[in-house]
Amino acid sequence: MDHGKLIAVRMEEARDARGISVAELARRASIDRKRLWYILDGQRQMRADEFVRLCAVMGLDMKFFLTPELREELAWRRQKTIEDYGTGLCGLPTLRKKGDARCSI
């Protein structure tokens, strides 16, 4: 199963466990009801903004959707990026020095 489908399956399980209808979840997350139904059914891919809103509405940590393999891959990619570009890269706050204003984000 690809990761996109795994996210849809876990999102649907979380929705069902909370006893929230698709229509109510769609309303709370400001997503078209029919579109959400297709997403949860695995027929459409979820956009990043929809994923973030659904996690927020259901109180889910985004890490809930990472498999151990994906966590390992992300850690490897992060380390590779640091090795390739150094620590001056914006978006790596754990490596920035306190008060460093070089990053405008």
C-alpha positions as CSV (number, residue, x, y, z in Angstrom):
1,M,0.0,0.0,0.0
2,D,1.4,3.4,-0.9
3,H,1.7,6.0,1.7
4,G,-1.1,8.2,0.3
5,K,-3.6,5.3,0.7
6,L,-2.2,4.5,4.2
7,I,-3.0,8.1,5.2
8,A,-6.5,7.8,3.8
9,V,-7.1,4.5,5.6
10,R,-5.8,5.9,9.0
11,M,-7.8,9.1,8.6
12,E,-11.0,7.1,7.9
13,E,-10.3,4.9,11.0
14,A,-9.7,8.0,13.1
15,R,-12.9,9.6,11.9
16,D,-14.9,6.4,12.5
17,A,-13.4,5.9,16.0
18,R,-14.6,9.4,16.9
19,G,-18.1,8.8,15.6
20,I,-17.9,11.8,13.3
21,S,-19.8,11.6,10.0
22,V,-18.1,12.4,6.8
23,A,-20.5,15.4,6.3
24,E,-19.7,16.7,9.8
25,L,-16.0,16.3,9.4
26,A,-16.1,18.0,6.0
27,R,-18.0,20.9,7.6
28,R,-15.6,21.3,10.5
29,A,-12.5,21.1,8.2
30,S,-14.0,23.3,5.4
31,I,-13.7,20.6,2.8
32,D,-16.4,19.7,0.2
33,R,-18.3,16.7,1.6
34,K,-18.1,14.8,-1.7
35,R,-14.4,15.5,-2.1
36,L,-13.7,14.3,1.4
37,W,-15.7,11.1,0.8
38,Y,-13.5,10.4,-2.3
39,I,-10.4,11.1,-0.3
40,L,-11.3,8.8,2.6
41,D,-12.3,6.2,0.1
42,G,-8.9,6.4,-1.6
43,Q,-10.2,7.7,-4.9
44,R,-8.6,11.1,-4.7
45,Q,-5.4,12.3,-3.2
46,M,-5.5,14.7,-0.2
47,R,-3.9,18.1,-0.5
48,A,-1.4,19.2,2.2
49,D,-3.8,21.9,3.5
50,E,-6.6,19.4,3.7
51,F,-4.4,17.0,5.6
52,V,-3.4,19.7,8.1
53,R,-7.0,20.8,8.7
54,L,-8.2,17.2,9.2
55,C,-5.4,16.5,11.7
56,A,-6.3,19.7,13.6
57,V,-10.1,19.0,13.6
58,M,-9.6,15.5,14.9
59,G,-6.7,16.3,17.2
60,L,-4.3,14.0,15.5
61,D,-0.5,14.5,15.5
62,M,0.8,14.3,11.9
63,K,3.4,11.8,13.1
64,F,0.5,9.3,13.6
65,F,0.6,8.9,9.8
66,L,4.3,8.0,9.5
67,T,5.3,4.4,9.3
68,P,8.7,3.4,10.9
69,E,10.1,3.1,7.4
70,L,9.0,6.6,6.4
71,R,10.4,8.0,9.7
72,E,13.7,6.4,8.9
73,E,13.7,7.8,5.3
74,L,12.8,11.3,6.5
75,A,15.6,11.2,9.0
76,W,18.0,10.0,6.3
77,R,16.9,12.7,3.9
78,R,17.3,15.4,6.6
79,Q,20.8,14.3,7.4
80,K,21.7,14.1,3.7
81,T,20.4,17.7,3.2
82,I,22.5,18.9,6.1
83,E,25.5,17.2,4.6
84,D,24.9,18.6,1.1
85,Y,24.0,22.1,2.1
86,G,25.4,22.7,5.6
87,T,23.6,24.1,8.5
88,G,22.8,27.6,7.1
89,L,19.8,26.2,5.4
90,C,16.5,27.9,6.3
91,G,13.9,25.5,7.7
92,L,16.3,23.6,10.0
93,P,15.5,25.4,13.2
94,T,17.2,22.8,15.5
95,L,20.6,23.7,13.9
96,R,20.1,27.5,13.8
97,K,21.8,29.5,16.5
98,K,19.5,31.5,18.8
99,G,19.0,35.0,17.5
100,D,20.3,34.2,14.0
101,A,18.4,36.5,11.7
102,R,19.8,35.1,8.4
103,C,16.6,33.1,7.8
104,S,13.6,35.2,7.0
105,I,11.1,32.4,7.6
